[in-house]
Amino acid sequence: MHIDATELRRTGGVLASHGAEVGGERARLAADDGRPWGGDRLGAPFDAAYLGACGAALDLLGMLAAGVSRAGADLAAVAARTEQADGVSAAAFGRSA
């Protein structure tokens, strides 16, 4: 089995970057307090329902951002461990990796 550690590390960086982007968008959305529907008798019930759904969506975006970032870090760790294992194996055979 061949693992291209360089490509794995690059892909891990891309995933980590995407996770950070999603986290940034989540923060931007959470900071947006605009409520164009107002607080009248129609706006108030909508507001209550919207805020509940919005909170759930923001929570999911936060979990997505963390998961994608973690996947990127995990790929980078696999690349590092693969290179380390290749080096140990090569040394055991008296060759360079």
Secondary structure in CASP SS format (residue, H / E / C, confidence):
PFRMAT SS
TARGET T0000
AUTHOR 0000-0000-0000
METHOD secondary structure of the structure
MODEL  1
M C 1.00
H C 1.00
I C 1.00
D C 1.00
A H 1.00
T H 1.00
E H 1.00
L H 1.00
R H 1.00
R H 1.00
T H 1.00
G H 1.00
G H 1.00
V H 1.00
L H 1.00
A H 1.00
S H 1.00
H H 1.00
G H 1.00
A H 1.00
E H 1.00
V H 1.00
G H 1.00
G H 1.00
E H 1.00
R H 1.00
A H 1.00
R H 1.00
L H 1.00
A H 1.00
A H 1.00
D C 1.00
D C 1.00
G C 1.00
R C 1.00
P C 1.00
W C 1.00
G C 1.00
G C 1.00
D C 1.00
R C 1.00
L C 1.00
G H 1.00
A H 1.00
P H 1.00
F H 1.00
D H 1.00
A H 1.00
A H 1.00
Y H 1.00
L H 1.00
G H 1.00
A H 1.00
C H 1.00
G H 1.00
A H 1.00
A H 1.00
L H 1.00
D H 1.00
L H 1.00
L H 1.00
G H 1.00
M H 1.00
L H 1.00
A H 1.00
A H 1.00
G H 1.00
V H 1.00
S H 1.00
R H 1.00
A H 1.00
G H 1.00
A H 1.00
D H 1.00
L H 1.00
A H 1.00
A H 1.00
V H 1.00
A H 1.00
A H 1.00
R H 1.00
T H 1.00
E H 1.00
Q H 1.00
A H 1.00
D H 1.00
G H 1.00
V H 1.00
S H 1.00
A H 1.00
A H 1.00
A H 1.00
F C 1.00
G C 1.00
R C 1.00
S C 1.00
A C 1.00
END
